Amino acid sequence: MDPNATQDDIPQAVPIPKKTRRASWLWIATAICGLLSLYLFVQSYQNEGELIQVEFQEGHGLQVGESLRYRGIDVGRVEKVALAMPSIQDSLPADTSPRILVSVRLNPNARRVVTDGTAFWIVRPIVSFDAVRGLDTIVGPKYIAMEPGPSDKYSVKRFQGLESAPPIRPKEGSVEIILDSLKRYGLDSGTPILHRGFHVGDVLAVSLASDARSVLVRCAIHPEFHELVRTNTKFWLRSGWRVSLGITGLELEADSLSQVLYGGIEFATPDAKGKVVGTGARFILHEKPDDDWNQWKPSLPYGAIWDKLQRQSPVCYRTSLVWKQSSLGFSLTKQKLGWGLLLDDGTLLCREDFATVSKSALEKSGQLEVAGVSQADFAPIETMEMTDGSKVLRVKLTAQPSIAQPPLDARQFLKPLDRQPGDVLVVGSETDRSVLIDQNRYTKTDRGLQLESTMALPGDLDGAPVVEVQDGRWLGILTKGSKGWLIALPKPKG
């Protein structure tokens, strides 16, 4: 060091401020990935359905991965099948052998369907003298079926499974009837009830009568078909096989596989049908039908058609025309029964012969009774020519009957139909006596609408009014002629 150096010549240390360490981009990416993983985990947890457990006495070969189904739709998947001791909820003895505990992972949107009291059972093929079930599992995998319980709560996570499907629950609005049978005939819950081959109801339960003299079969007719069962309906056993021997040889007819093995119950109603029955009606179950039962062809409106007819059908009233005439010096009373429709203008619409006394009648002896009210003075105010040569009158009534249903709107009801008619209704005194005629059962001719020759109608409907179902307008008059039943139409005016 130079001894002559001054203080200014000595170098000075200059402090350099320490730079702040900044977070690396790698740490930022790591944090983002961590947050994303947490989000995906939460989403996965939320989208994963809840785990429930169902105990069964038998596993019936159920495997992991097989489905839980509700009304044919998968709502869960089997995750585990293991042995387990009976749960505390069971009322079984303590030494009961282990049961099968099945863990099921529900779909996220299925938890609210699995309510407290839900029934579970393993669907498997069963073919026996008493039952045929689970035929779809012969070639496919087994699965667990379920039926939600009556509760709207879903707090229970462990359920007791059933060894077989629970009894069928009838649809809301079904009509339950009782069939009294000599034997059981292999009937069981789920046996179909058929009408002309269509499934219209089910057997709910079969039991021995309290006096052991017969077997009681409790049935439910689906609400849309309950109008088909009348007071005089006949029920019989139906076999899935039908064999007939004719000129062409032996003929064998078979239904579906389940009906071949399972059978069913068939019913039919006579042409002169009775009234619609309600819940609690009882019938005899016959082993086989009489020869004529399968030939019955009554008109039985049902479902939406029945509801519409109940609301819109007019009411036809029986009329009685009474007069006196002289014969061999004696005064005789004559009577003719007919049909009439009351209109809101105070008139009665009926066929001419229902409101016209005989030319040989004593003067002023005619009386026309409508809905229990006698008319001493009645006269037509309008005459309509019909296509079959008959006439329809509008008769002015002097004494108006007291009726529950309002009279028909004459202007709308008598308005001509400007299109081809569809299904038609022959109006009787009550809706239950009315006859629905499908549009395919008549042919239009110059004389009117000719019904097919196989149509069997009560003879007392001769002269009854006919309305078009769709619009509810008056169409014409039912007449019985030499060629069968005919609906006479009004001739166009002018």
C-alpha positions in Angstrom: 0.0 0.0 0.0 1.4 3.4 -0.9 2.3 5.3 2.3 1.6 8.5 0.6 -1.9 7.6 -0.4 -4.6 9.8 1.0 -8.0 8.6 2.3 -9.7 9.6 -0.9 -7.4 7.2 -2.7 -8.6 4.2 -0.6 -11.5 2.4 -2.4 -14.8 2.4 -0.5 -17.2 -0.6 -0.3 -20.6 0.1 -1.8 -23.5 -2.0 -0.4 -25.7 -3.6 -3.1 -29.4 -4.1 -2.1 -30.5 -7.7 -2.1 -33.1 -8.5 -4.7 -36.6 -9.9 -3.6 -37.0 -13.5 -4.7 -40.1 -13.9 -6.9 -42.2 -17.0 -7.2 -41.3 -19.2 -10.0 -43.8 -19.9 -12.8 -43.4 -23.6 -11.9 -44.9 -23.0 -8.4 -47.8 -21.0 -10.0 -48.5 -23.9 -12.3 -48.4 -26.3 -9.4 -50.9 -24.3 -7.5 -53.2 -24.1 -10.5 -53.0 -27.9 -11.0 -53.7 -28.4 -7.3 -56.8 -26.3 -7.4 -58.0 -28.0 -10.6 -57.5 -31.4 -9.0 -59.5 -30.3 -6.0 -62.3 -29.0 -8.2 -62.4 -32.3 -10.2 -62.4 -34.3 -7.0 -65.4 -32.3 -5.7 -67.2 -32.7 -9.0 -66.5 -36.4 -9.1 -67.8 -36.8 -5.5 -70.9 -34.8 -6.3 -71.6 -36.8 -9.5 -71.0 -40.1 -7.8 -74.3 -41.5 -6.5 -74.9 -42.6 -3.0 -74.0 -46.1 -1.8 -76.8 -48.2 -0.3 -76.9 -51.8 0.9 -79.6 -54.4 0.4 -79.7 -57.7 2.4 -81.0 -60.9 0.7 -81.4 -64.4 2.0 -80.1 -65.8 -1.3 -77.7 -64.3 -3.9 -79.0 -66.3 -6.9 -75.7 -65.8 -8.7 -75.8 -62.0 -8.6 -72.5 -60.5 -9.8 -70.6 -57.3 -9.3 -71.4 -54.9 -12.2 -75.0 -56.0 -12.7 -77.6 -53.3 -12.6 -80.4 -52.0 -10.4 -83.4 -51.3 -12.5 -86.6 -49.3 -12.0 -89.3 -49.6 -14.6 -86.7 -51.1 -17.0 -84.2 -48.3 -16.6 -80.8 -48.7 -15.0 -80.6 -46.5 -11.8 -77.6 -48.1 -10.1 -74.8 -50.7 -10.3 -73.8 -53.5 -8.0 -70.3 -52.7 -6.5 -69.9 -55.5 -4.0 -71.5 -58.8 -3.0 -70.5 -60.3 0.4 -71.7 -62.3 3.3 -73.0 -60.5 6.4 -74.8 -61.3 9.6 -78.4 -60.1 9.8 -78.8 -56.5 10.6 -80.1 -55.3 14.0 -83.3 -54.2 12.2 -84.2 -57.9 11.6 -86.4 -59.7 14.0 -84.5 -63.0 13.2 -82.9 -65.2 15.9 -79.3 -64.3 16.9 -78.0 -67.6 15.5 -79.4 -67.1 12.0 -77.0 -67.9 9.2 -75.2 -65.1 7.3 -77.1 -63.3 4.6 -76.1 -61.8 1.4 -75.2 -58.1 1.6 -75.2 -56.3 -1.7 -73.7 -52.8 -2.0 -75.3 -50.7 -4.8 -74.0 -47.4 -6.1 -77.0 -45.3 -7.2 -76.9 -43.0 -10.2 -76.7 -39.3 -9.0 -80.3 -38.6 -10.0 -81.8 -41.8 -8.5 -81.5 -41.1 -4.8 -84.9 -39.6 -4.5 -86.5 -42.6 -6.1 -85.1 -44.9 -3.4 -87.3 -43.8 -0.6 -87.8 -45.3 2.8 -89.6 -48.6 2.5 -88.4 -49.3 -1.1 -88.8 -53.0 -2.1 -85.8 -54.7 -3.8 -85.7 -58.2 -5.3 -83.5 -60.2 -7.6 -85.0 -60.9 -11.0 -84.2 -64.3 -12.3 -86.0 -66.8 -14.5 -88.7 -68.7 -12.7 -90.7 -71.4 -14.6 -93.0 -73.4 -12.4 -96.6 -74.7 -12.2 -97.5 -71.5 -10.3 -95.5 -68.8 -12.0 -93.5 -67.7 -15.0 -91.3 -64.7 -14.3 -88.0 -63.1 -15.3 -87.9 -64.7 -18.8 -85.7 -61.8 -20.0 -82.9 -63.1 -17.7 -82.6 -66.5 -19.4 -80.2 -65.1 -22.0 -79.3 -61.8 -20.3 -77.7 -61.0 -16.9 -79.7 -61.1 -13.7 -80.5 -57.7 -12.1 -82.1 -56.2 -9.0 -85.5 -54.6 -9.5 -87.1 -52.1 -7.2 -90.4 -50.5 -6.3 -90.3 -47.2 -4.4 -92.0 -47.2 -1.0 -95.0 -45.1 0.1 -92.8 -42.6 2.0 -91.4 -39.4 0.5 -88.3 -39.6 2.7 -85.0 -41.1 1.7 -82.9 -41.4 4.8 -82.5 -45.2 5.0 -79.3 -46.6 3.5 -79.8 -50.3 4.4 -82.8 -52.3 3.1 -84.2 -55.8 3.4 -84.6 -57.4 0.0 -87.4 -59.7 -1.0 -87.1 -63.2 -2.3 -89.6 -62.6 -5.0 -91.5 -59.6 -6.6 -94.0 -58.0 -4.3 -97.7 -58.2 -5.0 -98.8 -56.1 -7.9 -100.0 -52.6 -7.0 -103.1 -51.8 -9.0 -103.1 -48.6 -11.0 -104.8 -45.6 -9.5 -108.5 -45.7 -10.5 -108.5 -49.4 -11.1 -111.7 -51.4 -10.4 -111.1 -54.4 -8.1 -113.4 -57.4 -8.5 -113.6 -60.8 -7.0 -113.7 -64.1 -9.0 -115.1 -67.1 -7.2 -113.3 -70.2 -8.5 -113.8 -73.9 -7.8 -110.0 -74.5 -7.8 -106.8 -72.4 -8.0 -106.0 -73.7 -11.5 -102.4 -72.4 -11.1 -103.5 -68.8 -10.8 -101.1 -66.4 -9.0 -100.4 -62.7 -8.6 -99.6 -61.2 -12.0 -101.8 -63.5 -14.0 -103.1 -61.4 -16.9 -106.8 -60.7 -17.5 -107.6 -60.5 -21.2 -110.4 -59.2 -23.4 -110.2 -60.3 -27.0 -106.5 -61.0 -26.4 -105.7 -57.6 -25.0 -104.2 -57.2 -21.5 -106.8 -55.2 -19.5 -106.1 -56.2 -15.9 -104.1 -58.4 -13.5 -104.7 -60.9 -10.7 -103.7 -59.3 -7.4 -103.9 -62.2 -5.0 -105.3 -65.7 -4.8 -106.6 -67.1 -1.5 -108.7 -69.8 0.0 -112.2 -68.7 1.0 -112.9 -68.5 4.7 -115.2 -71.5 4.5 -112.7 -73.4 2.3 -115.5 -74.1 -0.2 -113.9 -72.1 -3.1 -110.9 -70.1 -4.1 -111.2 -66.3 -4.2 -109.2 -64.5 -7.0 -108.8 -60.7 -6.4 -108.4 -58.9 -9.6 -107.8 -55.3 -10.8 -109.2 -54.0 -14.1 -107.1 -51.1 -15.4 -108.9 -47.8 -15.2 -109.0 -47.2 -18.9 -110.8 -50.6 -19.5 -113.1 -50.9 -16.5 -116.2 -50.0 -18.6 -115.8 -53.3 -20.4 -116.8 -55.2 -17.3 -120.6 -55.3 -16.9 -123.0 -56.9 -14.4 -123.6 -59.9 -16.8 -120.0 -60.4 -17.9 -118.7 -63.9 -17.9 -115.1 -64.9 -16.9 -113.3 -68.1 -17.7 -109.8 -69.6 -17.7 -107.8 -69.1 -20.9 -105.0 -71.5 -22.0 -102.1 -70.4 -24.1 -102.7 -73.4 -26.3 -105.8 -73.9 -28.5 -106.3 -77.0 -30.5 -109.1 -77.5 -33.1 -109.9 -80.4 -35.5 -111.5 -79.5 -38.7 -111.8 -80.5 -42.4 -108.2 -79.2 -43.1 -106.9 -81.3 -40.2 -105.5 -80.5 -36.7 -104.9 -76.8 -36.1 -102.7 -75.6 -33.2 -102.8 -71.9 -32.1 -100.4 -70.6 -29.4 -100.1 -67.2 -27.7 -96.9 -65.6 -26.4 -94.5 -67.8 -24.4 -95.6 -66.4 -21.1 -99.2 -67.0 -21.8 -98.5 -70.5 -23.1 -96.8 -71.3 -19.8 -98.8 -69.0 -17.6 -102.3 -68.9 -19.1 -104.7 -66.2 -18.1 -108.3 -65.2 -17.5 -110.6 -64.1 -20.4 -114.0 -62.4 -20.2 -116.8 -61.5 -22.5 -120.1 -59.6 -22.2 -123.5 -60.4 -23.8 -124.9 -58.3 -26.6 -127.6 -57.1 -24.1 -125.0 -55.7 -21.9 -125.6 -54.8 -18.2 -124.5 -51.8 -16.3 -120.8 -51.0 -15.6 -119.7 -52.5 -12.3 -117.7 -50.9 -9.5 -115.1 -52.1 -7.0 -116.3 -55.1 -5.0 -118.3 -56.8 -7.8 -118.2 -60.6 -7.6 -118.3 -63.1 -10.5 -118.0 -66.8 -11.0 -114.8 -68.0 -12.7 -115.7 -70.8 -15.1 -113.2 -73.5 -16.2 -114.2 -73.1 -19.9 -116.5 -70.8 -21.9 -119.9 -71.8 -23.3 -119.9 -72.0 -27.1 -121.8 -68.7 -27.6 -119.6 -66.6 -25.2 -116.9 -66.0 -27.9 -119.6 -65.0 -30.3 -120.9 -62.0 -28.3 -120.2 -58.6 -29.9 -121.7 -55.8 -27.8 -120.7 -52.2 -28.3 -118.7 -51.3 -25.2 -117.3 -47.7 -25.2 -114.2 -47.5 -23.0 -111.4 -45.1 -21.9 -111.3 -41.7 -23.5 -114.4 -42.5 -25.7 -116.4 -43.4 -22.6 -115.4 -40.3 -20.8 -116.4 -38.1 -23.7 -119.7 -39.9 -24.1 -120.4 -39.5 -20.4 -119.8 -35.7 -20.6 -121.4 -34.9 -24.0 -124.0 -37.5 -24.9 -127.5 -36.2 -25.0 -130.3 -38.0 -23.1 -133.1 -39.6 -25.0 -136.5 -39.9 -23.3 -139.1 -42.6 -23.7 -142.4 -41.3 -25.2 -145.8 -42.9 -24.9 -148.5 -42.1 -27.4 -152.0 -43.2 -26.1 -155.3 -42.9 -27.9 -158.7 -44.5 -28.0 -160.6 -46.0 -30.9 -163.9 -47.6 -31.3 -164.2 -51.3 -32.2 -167.5 -53.2 -32.4 -169.1 -50.6 -30.2 -166.4 -50.7 -27.6 -163.8 -48.1 -26.8 -160.2 -49.6 -26.9 -157.1 -47.9 -25.6 -154.0 -48.1 -27.9 -150.4 -47.3 -27.0 -147.2 -46.8 -28.9 -143.7 -46.4 -27.3 -141.1 -44.3 -28.9 -138.0 -42.1 -28.4 -137.6 -38.3 -28.3 -135.1 -35.6 -27.7 -136.0 -32.4 -25.9 -134.7 -29.2 -27.4 -134.2 -25.8 -25.7 -136.9 -24.1 -27.8 -139.6 -26.2 -26.2 -139.9 -28.8 -28.9 -139.6 -32.6 -29.1 -137.6 -34.3 -31.9 -139.0 -37.7 -32.8 -140.1 -40.0 -35.6 -143.4 -39.2 -37.1 -145.2 -42.4 -35.9 -144.3 -41.6 -32.3 -146.3 -38.4 -32.3 -149.1 -39.2 -34.8 -152.3 -40.9 -33.6 -154.1 -43.4 -35.8 -156.7 -42.1 -38.3 -159.3 -44.3 -36.5 -158.7 -42.7 -33.2 -161.6 -41.0 -31.4 -161.5 -37.2 -31.6 -159.3 -35.5 -29.1 -158.4 -38.8 -27.4 -154.7 -38.6 -28.1 -152.2 -38.1 -25.2 -148.5 -37.8 -25.6 -146.4 -38.5 -22.5 -142.8 -37.2 -22.4 -140.6 -37.8 -19.3 -143.7 -38.4 -17.2 -145.6 -35.3 -18.3 -148.8 -35.8 -20.4 -149.5 -33.6 -23.4 -153.1 -33.2 -24.4 -152.4 -30.6 -27.1 -149.4 -31.3 -29.3 -148.8 -30.5 -33.0 -145.8 -30.6 -35.3 -144.2 -27.3 -36.2 -141.6 -28.8 -38.7 -141.5 -32.0 -40.7 -138.2 -33.4 -42.1 -138.0 -35.9 -44.9 -135.6 -38.8 -44.3 -133.6 -40.7 -46.9 -135.5 -44.0 -46.2 -138.9 -42.3 -46.9 -139.8 -41.8 -43.2 -140.4 -38.4 -41.5 -139.1 -36.8 -38.4 -141.2 -34.2 -36.5 -140.5 -31.3 -34.3 -143.5 -31.2 -31.9 -144.3 -28.2 -29.8 -145.0 -29.2 -26.2 -147.5 -27.3 -24.1 -146.4 -28.8 -20.8 -142.6 -28.8 -20.3 -141.2 -31.8 -18.5 -138.9 -31.2 -15.5 -135.6 -32.9 -16.3 -132.2 -32.8 -14.6 -130.2 -32.3 -17.8 -130.6 -29.0 -19.8 -132.4 -29.4 -23.1 -130.2 -29.5 -26.2 -129.3 -26.4 -28.1 -131.6 -26.7 -31.1 -129.5 -24.4 -33.4 -126.3 -26.2 -32.8 -127.7 -29.7 -32.4 -129.7 -29.7 -35.6 -127.0 -28.0 -37.7 -126.2 -30.2 -40.7 -122.9 -32.0 -40.8 -120.7 -30.6 -43.5 -118.4 -33.7 -43.8 -118.5 -37.5 -43.8 -119.6 -38.8 -40.4 -117.2 -40.7 -38.2 -118.1 -42.9 -35.2 -121.8 -42.6 -34.3 -123.9 -43.1 -31.2 -127.3 -44.5 -31.0 -128.8 -42.6 -28.0 -130.9 -44.6 -25.5 -132.7 -43.5 -22.4 -129.4 -43.6 -20.4 -125.8 -43.3 -21.5 -125.3 -46.9 -20.4 -128.0 -48.0 -22.9 -126.5 -46.1 -25.8 -124.7 -48.0 -28.5 -121.4 -46.8 -30.0 -120.9 -47.8 -33.7 -117.5 -47.6 -35.3 -117.4 -45.8 -38.6 -116.0 -49.0 -40.2 -119.3 -50.9 -39.4 -121.6 -49.0 -41.7 -121.7 -48.2 -45.5 -123.2 -45.1 -47.0 -126.1 -45.8 -49.4 -128.9 -43.8 -51.0 -131.2 -44.8 -48.1 -128.7 -43.8 -45.4 -126.0 -45.5 -43.4 -126.4 -49.3 -43.7 -125.0 -51.1 -40.7 -123.2 -54.4 -41.3 -125.4 -57.5 -41.0 -123.6 -58.9 -38.0 -124.5 -55.9 -35.8 -126.9 -57.2 -33.2 -128.9 -54.3 -31.5 -131.8 -54.4 -29.1 -135.1 -54.3 -31.0 -136.5 -51.5 -28.8 -133.9 -49.1 -30.3 -136.0 -48.9 -33.4 -136.6 -45.2 -34.0 -133.9 -44.0 -31.6 -132.0 -40.8 -32.5 -128.3 -41.1 -33.7 -125.7 -38.5 -33.1 -122.1 -38.0 -34.5 -119.6 -38.6 -31.8 -117.0 -36.0 -32.8 -119.3 -33.0 -33.0 -122.3 -34.3 -31.0 -124.7 -33.2 -33.7 -127.9 -35.0 -34.6 -127.3 -37.3 -37.6 -130.5 -39.2 -38.1 -132.8 -42.0 -36.9 -132.1 -45.7 -36.4 -134.5 -47.9 -38.3 -134.9 -51.6 -38.6 -135.7 -52.7 -42.1 -135.6 -55.9 -44.3 -131.9 -55.6 -44.9 -131.0 -55.0 -41.2 -130.4 -51.8 -39.3 -130.2 -48.5 -41.1 -129.5 -44.9 -40.0 -131.9 -42.7 -42.0 -130.4 -39.3 -42.7 -132.4 -36.1 -43.3 -132.7 -35.1 -46.9 -131.0 -31.8 -47.9 -133.5 -28.9 -48.0 -134.2 -27.4 -51.4 
